[in-house]
Structure formats: C-alpha cells, structure tokens
Amino acid sequence: MRFSSRLVLSLLGGVAAISLIFAIYQAALEMHSLRDEVQKQSLVLAESQRRTAEQLLLASSADDLQTHVDQFRSQEQLAGVALYDATGRPLAMTSTMTYVQVTPPAVIKSLQTGHAQGEFLRQADLSVHVLALPISTETRLLGAIAIFHKVGFTGALLWRVARLSAVQTLLIVGVTLLLIRRSVEAYLHRITQWLRDTHTGKTPAELPKEAMFQPLAYEVTRLATSLNEARAIAEEEEARLRDTAQALWTVLLQTR
C-alpha cells in the first residue's frame, strides 16, 4: 500500500472515530434536552386540564369525555389525550390513538403513588412519551389523565448527527491532507535542492530547521559529508596514481 493511501486511511479512521465520539455525546445531550422539554410540556398540559378532567370524571358522561379528548387530535407533536378511571381502565382516548392497546405502566404508577409519572415507550412501532397525572377530590381518587407525545425525533436526530459527522470528517481530512502535502512537499523540495547544490559544488541552500525534519536533515548532512570525503579521497588517490604513473614514465624514458 502506498504511503499516501496509508496516510489517508489513517487520517480518515482517526478523525472519524473522534468525530463519532463527539457526535454521539452531542446527540445524547440534545436528546436529553428534548426529552426534558417534552416532559415539561406534558406536565404543563396535564395540569391545565386537571380541573376539566375532574369535572368530566365526576359527571361520568362518555360522550363528553370523548368530545374533550378529541380536541387534541389535530396537534403536530401531541399524539393525544386519554382519561382513565381509578383502576386504570380507559374511559376515553383521542380517536387517532388506535395503536394504544393497553394501559401504559405510567398510568398505573401514577394511580398507585398519587403523583405524576412519565415514561418513553413504543406502541405499534411508534415512539411516544406518556405522562400520567392522577385526578382526585379531597375524598377519593377519580382516575388519571394521560398526555401522549410523539417522540420520533430520535431516529431523525441520529441520522442528522451521522450526516454532520461524515461531512465534518471529510472536511477535516481534506484540509489536513492539503496542509500536510503542501508543507511536506515544500520541505522535501528544500532538502532535494540542498543535495543538488552539494552534488554540483554550489553553495547549498539552508536545510529546514523545523524539529520534525531535524533527524532527516542530520542524516542528509552526514550523507553529504561522507560523499564529499569520499570524493576528496578519490581525487587524492587519482592524483597520486597520476603522479606515480608520470614518475614511472619519466624513469622509463631516462633508462632508454
């Protein structure tokens, strides 16, 4: 595998891992915030309907109960409202909530504890949040009102985080590779020019002084010094042999 390919894969893997960790952390924070907001909205709505629900449960009119809960079926994020008796049996439910087949545990807990209870659950492949608020008079428990919110934002949020993470990873890797390539190519060009000048006998350019290139610069300097010493030794040996050959030739001429 080529060095550039290994570098790209290493950068992609490292940046993708870091981006994914931060993306998951950010998504968790955002989901926690959204869930808190849903619970607060549900509690506010349930509290605002407490008095009306009490009057309806006391009157025990099935038509009035159904008419009341059907007022909430056209809301965007609000799935609907349900009213239960003191045993947890459903008395009326927004007509669009046909997927709710059983009484949610939050309703039973609220009737048992006398306090508001909320939970996230899935009903017929639909993610919903349920907040149940018990309704009672001074003398007896009448039942509970349950607020259902659609919370399908979880999948959309994770998909959005995944897309942002992918885009961030590609941008970071692209910019990093561009900077590394430009920087490394500039330094390698300076080292190459230094070697070329040394080879041709010119005054060599200054080697890079950056710390990351010091080992390479040191080895290149050693190599150039060794080459110069070898060249000098070779020139001296050549001169010596030439002088020796010339001396022998002179002796031969004199003996004749």
N, C-alpha and C positions, 0 to 999 in steps of 0.2 A: 504494500500500500504506500502511495506517495506521501511525503511529509505534509504537503498542503491538505491532502484528504484527511490524514490523521488529525491535523490541527483543526480542520472544520468540524469533524465529528466530535472531537474533544470539547470544543467550544459549545457546540450545539447541545451536547449531553450535559455539561456543567451548567450552562445558562438556563437550559430547560428545567433542570432539577431545582435550581434556585427560584426561578420564576414560578414554578408549580407550587413550591412550598409557600411562597408569599401569596400566591393567588388563593390557595386553599385557606390560608389564615385570614385573608381579606374577605373571602366568601363566608367563612364562619362568622366573622364579626358582623357582616352585613345581614346574614340570615338571622343571627341572634337579635339584632336591632329590629328587623322586620317582624319577627315573632313577638317581641315585646310590644311593638306598636299594634299588632293585631289583637293581642290580649287586652291592651288598654282600650282600644276601640270597642271590643266586645263587651267589656265591663261597663263602659260608659253607656252603651246602648241598652244593656240589660237593666242597669239602674234607672235609666229614663223610662223603661217600660214596666218597672216593678208595680207601680200603683195601678196602671191599667190592667195588668195581668192579674193582680189581686182581685179587682172588681169582677173581671171575667170569670175567674175560677170560683168566686163566690156565687155568681149568677148561674154557673153551670149550663150555659147555653152553647150547644155545639156549633150552631150556625154563627153566633157572634165570635166564638173562638177561632173558627176557620177564616172568617172575614178579616179578623185582626191580623192573623199570621200571614195571610196572602197579600197584605200591604207591602211586604218586604221582598216579593219575588222578582222585582224589576231592578234590583240593585246590582252593580257590576261585580264587586268583590264579595258582597254579602250573599251567601247561599240561601239563607232563610232563617226562620224562627220557628221554634217548636215549644209547645206547652205540655207539661206532664203533671199527673196527679201525684199525691203523696207517696204512692207505691212505685212510681217510675213508669207507669203506664202512659203512653202517648195519648193526649186528648185532641190535639190539633197540630198540624205541621204544614208549613208552606208547601203548596201543591207541587212545586217543581222539585222538591226533595224526595223523590220516589226511591232514591238509592239508599236512604236511611232505613234499614230493615229492623234494627234492634236498638234498644235504648243505650246510648253511649255510657261508658263507665263513669264519666264526669258527672252525669246527671244523678246517678245512684250515690256517688260520693257526696255531692252537694246536699242531697236529701238526708244523708246519714250524719253529716258533720254540721249542717246548718250554715255553711259558708260557701262562697263562690268557688268553683272548681273548673279548671281549664285543661285541655289536652289536645294534642295533634293526633289524628288517626286517618286511616284510609277507609273509604266507603265506596264500594263498587269501582275500584281503580281511580278514585278521586281523592286527593289530599284535602282535608278540611281541618279547621280548628273549631273546637266546641267549647263554649264557656257556659256553664250552668249556674244559675243563681236561684237559691231556694226562695219561695214565696210563702209567707206565713203571716198570720194575725197574732195578736197577743195571746191567744188561747190555743191555737192549733196550726199545724203545718198544712198548707193548701196544695203545694206542689212545687214546680220549678219551671223557669223559663230558660230555654237554651238558645244561644246565638251561634249560628253556623257561618263560618267564613271560608271562602275558597282560598287555599294557600298553594296553588300550583306554581307559585313563583320560584319554588326550589329548583326544579329542573331548568327553568329558563335562566335562573341566576347562575347555575353551574355551567351551562352552555356558554353564557356570556363571558364568564371568567375564563373558560377554556380558550375561547377565541382571543380574548385580550392577552392571555398568557402566550399563545402561539405568535401573535403579532409582535409582542414585546421581545420574545426570544429571537425572532428573525431580524428585527431591527438592531438589537444589541449585538448579535453575532455578525451581522453585515458591517456595522460601523467598526466593531473591534477588528475584524479581518482587514478592513480597508486601512485602518490606522497602523496595524502591525505590518501589513505589506509595504506601505509607504515608508515606515520607519526602518524596517529591516533592509529593504532594498537600498535606501539611502546609505546606511552604514556599510552594507556589503559593497556598494559601489566605491565608497571611500577606501575600503580595505583593498579592493581589486586595483584601484588606481595607485595605491601605495606600493603594491607588489610590482605593478607595471613600471613605475618610476624607478624602483630599486633595481629591476632587471635591466632597464635601459641605461642606468647610470645617472639618471636625473635626480634632482633633489626631491626626495619623496614627500608627498603630502602628509599632513598630520593625521595620525590614526584616531579613531573615535575614542573619547575619554569616558563615555558612559560606563557605569560599573558592570552592566550585564555583558559588555563586549570586552572587558579587560582581559579575561582568560584567552579569548581568541586573539586579541591584539598582542598579548605576550607571546603566544605560540608563533604567530606570524613573524614577530620581531626575531625570535630565536631562529626560525627557519631562514629568514633573510640573512641574518648574521652568519649562520652556518654556510649558506650558499656563497656569501662574499668571501668567507675564509677559505672555502674550497676553491673558489675561483682564483684567489690570490696564490694559494699553494700551487695550483695547476700552472699559473703563469710563471711562478718562480721555477717550477720544475722544467717548464718548457724552455725558459731562458737558460737554465743550467745545461740542459741537454743540447741546446743550440750552441752554447759556448764550448761544451765538450766536443761536439762534432766539428766545430770550427778549428779547435785546437788539434784534433786528430788529423784533420785535412792539412793543416799547416805542417805538422810533423811529417806527413807522407810526402809532401812537396819538397821539404828540405832534404829528405833521405834520397831523393832522386838526384 
